[in-house]
Each structure stands twice: as structure tokens, then as C-alpha cells.
Amino acid sequence: MIAQLIRWPIGRLILFVDALTAPRRPQRQPAEQARVDATTRGLSLYQFHACPFCVKTRRALRRLGADIELRNAKLAPWRDELLDGGGRLQVPCLRIPQTDGGVHWLYESDDIIAYLEGLVGDGTANAAA
Ligand SMILES: N[C@@H](CCC(=O)N[C@@H](CS)C(=O)NCC(=O)O)C(=O)O
């Protein structure tokens, strides 16, 4: 209860600072953005709105110009889907469909960001002038 009372204002503060300092999306040519969209298609990020690790990951998505579906893991059906599929209720977690029909659940914000940077580039390459 006390932990929740402390967590709430900290979460709001993180969201406030995030909104004030949001990174710029790369300005890509449409063909280049279409290439990025194709590489990230099917990915989804299980996350909580005010979790600092999720905010960090969403900032990376924005910086990379990666439009990935966000799924609120506090809500059904995403909470159970994450728990059943990934094995634990920890966010952020990136759901990565595999070509063989399986699914890889990638936990850890740093690993998710590194994976996305590997797919998309660092967000600066091929940006329109
Ligand atoms: N080292 C992890 C930490 C992630 C983490 O601690 N997430 C918290 C939310 S901020 C969580 O999922 N806690 C489980 C819960 O709240 O049920 C990362 O960088 O992704």
C-alpha cells in the first residue's frame, strides 16, 4: 500500500519528464519508413504505462521511428498472454513471432532496445535531410 502510494507520484513524474524531453522521430523518406515498418511488422511490446523501463523502451521506439503495437500488460488479455507465453509478468517484454510459427519473448529493456537497433539501425541512418 505504502509502496503503491510512493510509486504513483514517481510514475507521474517520469511520464511528465518523458513528455517534456521526448526524443524526435527520424524524418525518413516514405520508402525508407516502409522498409522499417516491414522489419518491425508483427512485433508487440507488453508494457505498463508508467514503468521507467517501459518509458525507456518507448523512448527508443520513438527515437528509432519504430511503430510497434503497445499492449498494456495490466489488462486482459495481454497480462495472461504475457504470463502464459513469456513465463513471467515482467515488463517490458517484446513478443517476436518466429518464421516457424513459434514466438520468442524478449525480456529486459536493454536487450529489447539492442534488438530493435539491430533491426532498424540507430535511427539516424537514411533519415531524410
Ligand atoms: N531489468 C528489467 C527490469 C524490469 C522491471 O523491473 N519491470 C517491473 C515494472 S517497472 C516489473 O515488471 N515488475 C513486475 C510487476 O510489477 O509485476 C528491465 O530493464 O527491463
The ligand as an SDF file (V2000), in Angstrom:
LIG
                    3D

 20 19  0  0  0  0  0  0  0  0999 V2000
   15.7860   -5.1820  -15.6650 N   0  0  0  0  0  0  0  0  0  0  0  0
   14.4400   -5.0960  -16.1720 C   0  0  0  0  0  0  0  0  0  0  0  0
   13.5510   -4.5030  -15.0820 C   0  0  0  0  0  0  0  0  0  0  0  0
   12.0740   -4.5440  -15.4600 C   0  0  0  0  0  0  0  0  0  0  0  0
   11.1830   -4.3260  -14.2500 C   0  0  0  0  0  0  0  0  0  0  0  0
   11.6150   -4.2980  -13.0990 O   0  0  0  0  0  0  0  0  0  0  0  0
    9.8900   -4.1560  -14.5330 N   0  0  0  0  0  0  0  0  0  0  0  0
    8.9290   -4.0640  -13.4690 C   0  0  0  0  0  0  0  0  0  0  0  0
    7.9870   -2.8730  -13.7110 C   0  0  0  0  0  0  0  0  0  0  0  0
    8.8230   -1.3110  -13.6010 S   0  0  0  0  0  0  0  0  0  0  0  0
    8.0460   -5.2660  -13.4620 C   0  0  0  0  0  0  0  0  0  0  0  0
    7.7190   -5.8170  -14.4920 O   0  0  0  0  0  0  0  0  0  0  0  0
    7.6430   -5.7120  -12.2800 N   0  0  0  0  0  0  0  0  0  0  0  0
    6.7270   -6.8200  -12.1410 C   0  0  0  0  0  0  0  0  0  0  0  0
    5.4010   -6.3810  -11.6540 C   0  0  0  0  0  0  0  0  0  0  0  0
    5.2130   -5.1740  -11.4390 O   0  0  0  0  0  0  0  0  0  0  0  0
    4.5230   -7.2390  -11.5030 O   0  0  0  0  0  0  0  0  0  0  0  0
   14.4340   -4.2690  -17.4560 C   0  0  0  0  0  0  0  0  0  0  0  0
   15.3650   -3.4510  -17.6670 O   0  0  0  0  0  0  0  0  0  0  0  0
   13.5400   -4.4640  -18.2760 O   0  0  0  0  0  0  0  0  0  0  0  0
  1  2  1  0
  2  3  1  0
  2 18  1  0
  3  4  1  0
  4  5  1  0
  5  6  2  0
  5  7  1  0
  7  8  1  0
  8  9  1  0
  8 11  1  0
  9 10  1  0
 11 12  2  0
 11 13  1  0
 13 14  1  0
 14 15  1  0
 15 16  2  0
 15 17  1  0
 18 19  2  0
 18 20  1  0
M  END
$$$$
